[in-house]
């Protein structure tokens, strides 16, 4: 686990949206994670329910309290494959869930996903050893858990 004691990261992360994108990969890698609720979006309100429900579909328990999101793998080890249909094609939720799926045990199918911006991430994940299918379409599939040798 990364020790952030003494660092004032939560107040900084609340100012940006990108800090929330690491929730899925951290839970997949370490079995648990705590991040600040995101902020800093000029486009208006951006709910995080897609991220939360998507992670729950991959075996995470997610709780919000004190301005933070705490998530942990229900099995105590890591995320597992599953299926999840997004309510709308959110780029951030698609990318977060795709990264989490690549580190989850089993097959994951994500439907109604964002298309174009995700292609570059899928290409990176594939070059890193992932088996991502459907990048650029409205459905993405990942089979098996990958181990990033450089982590």
N, C-alpha and C positions, 0 to 999 in steps of 0.2 A: 504494500500500500504506500502511496505517496504521502509523506508527512508534511502537512502545510501549517502545522502549529506555529503561531507567531507571525504568519503572513496574513496580510489583510486582503486576501484574494477575493473573498465573497463580495466585498463592497465594490471591487473593481469589475468583477464578472457581471454584477447586476447592471452595469452600464453598457454592456454589449450583449448581443444575442448569440454570438458564436460559442461562448463558453458552455452553452447547454448542449452543443453537438457532441461533446465527449461523454455524455452520460451512458449511452448504449455501449460504446466500446469499452469503457471502464468497467461496467458491470460484467460484460462478457469476459474480460481479461482477469479481473480480480474477484469477481463474485459479489461486489458491492461498490457503491459510489455515492457521494453526496456532492451536489452542485447547487449553486444559487439559482433561484428563479431568474430567467433572463429579462433583460430590459433593452433599452437603446434602439428601438426600432422606429424609424421615421415614417413607416407605412401605417402606423396605427397599431391597434391591439393585435397581438399574435398569440393565440392560445397554444398551450403545450399539450393538450389532451391527445392529439394524434401520437406524439412521442410516447406518452405514458401508456396509452392503450396498446400501442405496438410493442412496447417492451413487455407488457403483461402477457401478450400473445406469445412471447418468446420465453416465458417462465420467470419473469421478474415480479417482485412485489414492490410497488412504488407508493411512497407516502410523501405528502407535502406538509411541512410545518416550519414555522419560524423563518419563512422566506427562503427555505431550502427544499430541494427535492432529494429524498433519500431512496435509493433503490438497492435491492439485493436479490440474488438468485434464490428462488424458492428451494431449489435442491441443495443449496449451500456450496455449489461448485462453480456454476456458470450458466449461461443461457442455453436454451435448447431450440431446435428448429420448430417452426410453426407457420401458420398462415395468418395474414392480416390484410384487410382491405382498408385503405385510407379513404376518408370521406371526400377528399379532394386532393389533387396532386401537389402536395407540399414538398418543395425542394429540401428544406431542412430536415423534415421528418423522414423523407425517403433516404437521404444520405445517412442520417443517424442510424436508422433501422438496417440499412444495407451493411454498414460497417459492423453493427452488432451481429447481424446474421452470419457474416463471414467468420466470426469467432465463436459461433454457437454450434453445439453438437446437432447434427441432423440437417434435414432439408428445410429451407425457409422459402415461402412464396409470398411476395408482397404484390398486391394488386392496386390499381388506380394510382400508380406512382408517378412522380414527376419524370419527364422524359429527357430533354436535351442536356440540362446542366449535369445530370447524373452520369452521363457517358464517360466523362473524364475520370470521375471517381471509380467507376466500374473498370475502366482500363487500368488504372493504378492498382486496384485490388487484384485484378486478374494477373498482372505482371508480378504481384507479390505472392501469388500462389492460390488465389481464390478461384472458384468456378462460378462466375456470375454469368447468367444467361438472361437475355431479354433487355439489356441496357438500350435505351432509346425507345422502348415500347412502353405500354402502360402496365406491364407486368414484369417483375424481376424475380429471378429464382437463384438461390445459392444452395449448393449441395456440399455437405461436409464441413468440418471445422478445419481452418487453416492455422498453422503455427508460423508466426512471423519470426524467422530466425534472427532478425536484427533487433528484436525487442528484448 
